[in-house]
Amino acid sequence: MFKKDSTAEEDNFWISYADLMAGLLFVFILLIGAIISKSIILKSDLHTQKDTLSTLSKALKEKERSLNNLNDTLLKSKVIIDEQSSYINENKALLSQKDSEISDSKALLSNKALEIEAHTVLLSEQEKLLTQKEAQLEKDKRIIEAKDTSLAHNERILKLKIEDIAKLNQMLLASKNREVKLNNKIVIVQRVLSKNKTKLAQSKQAEAKNTKQLKDYEGKVIILSNQLTNASKTAKLQDEKLLEILNAVDEKKTKYDKLLSNLQSQKAKIKSLTGIKLRVVAALKSALGDKIDIDKKTGSLRLASNILFDSGYAKLKPEAKIELKKAFEDYIGTLVENREIKPHLDKIIIEGHTDSDGPYIYNLNLSQKRALAVMEYLLTLDFTKKHNIRPLMIASGRAYLDLISSNGREDKEASRRIEIKFRLKNEEAMNEIEKVLDAD
């Protein structure tokens, strides 16, 4: 009995053991599956991270290149900043000197402001006069245009009349040809009549027959004579009509010639006004010759800055004032002492010019100060007061906007200059009128 129980327990043990092993095997299989799935997930994550790392590596390399470029740019900028700082340090001393000059100039400018207000009132009056003159010019222009229209109309009428004359000439020629033909027929008829008369004298038997033929021929002669008379009357009427047309054409031609003469005289008058600047430049060249450097086109007076000023300064050299005074009096004297030129003067402009070295604002400030310094000195001259030139004078700085070139390159020495130039009244309007007159 005990042996049987022992066998049953042993069987239960192995069954339990087998169940345990089966459970452990299932757990082991699940564990291996989990490990495999985990490894697959990790591999995909690793590939993703590897791609991300390669992308980040490329981005880092590009950023590294950008940083290198920025470093190069910073180094260049540092060099430029060092150069500019040295330039600024050099100019600090100059600016400190200029500050004192500016404070002096402020007081002077306040005085100039009062003068400018007075000049503004004068300019408003001059602008009114200019507007009136422009209105008059516009009115003259309309009159000329109306005359041009009338002339064109008269030319068309004249052409039509000439065509009518040609037609009448053709008709007259045709009527004369008809008259010649009729005369030839009459001569033929007369010859026939003479022959018939001879035959009548020789043969009385054919008298009746010849008399009848003679009457027929006489009737034809009368008809031809009447036709010739009518043709002569028609030709006479055509001659009278032609004479009337010729008289009308002569009258129109006389009016046309008169209008054309008036137009030419007005055109010559306008040309004389628009050519005033050329005459002024010619007068300056004739009066001054080669003594002073004058621009051939504009007639402006050029003075080198290195003669008038020290480098970088706007204070006139004492020794330069004598030469400036002489050049100004010779140049402006030619303008104001000429009775034909002075009434047309609008402004006398003093311009400062520099070369292209240095910043634009610095050069503009320097050119303005130099132009103002020259103007202030010229206003102190007795010559300026005597001819009342002060209302005409203005000063401006141009920096390096109007450089002078030589062989395609900037001529720095020639570009650093002071120019004294003149402007005429209605100069722009006269230039436009001259363009219209010169147009084909």
Buried (B, 14 or more C-beta within 10 A) or exposed (E): EEEEEEEEEEEEEEEEEEEEEEEEEEEEEEEEEEEEEEEEEEEEEEEEEEEEEEEEEEEEEEEEEEEEEEEEEEEEEEEEEEEEEEEEEEBEEEEEEBEEBEEEBEEEEEEBEEEEEEBEEEEEEBEEEBEEEEEEBEEBEEEBEEBEEEBEEBEEBBEEBEEBBEEBEEBBEEBEEBBEEBEEBBEEBEEBBEEBEEBBEEEEEEEEEBEEBBEEBEEBBEEBEEBBEEBEEBBEEBEEBBEEBEEBBEEBEEEBEEBEEEBEEBEEEBEEBBEBBEBBBEBBBEBBEEEBBBEEEEBBBBBBBEEBBEEEBBEBBEEBBEEBBEBBBBBBBBBBEBEEBEEBBBBBBBBBBBBEEBEEEBBBBBBBBBBBBBBBBBEEBEBBEEBEBBBBBBBEBBBBEEBBEEEEEBEBEBBBBBBBBBBBBBBEBBEEBBEEEEEE
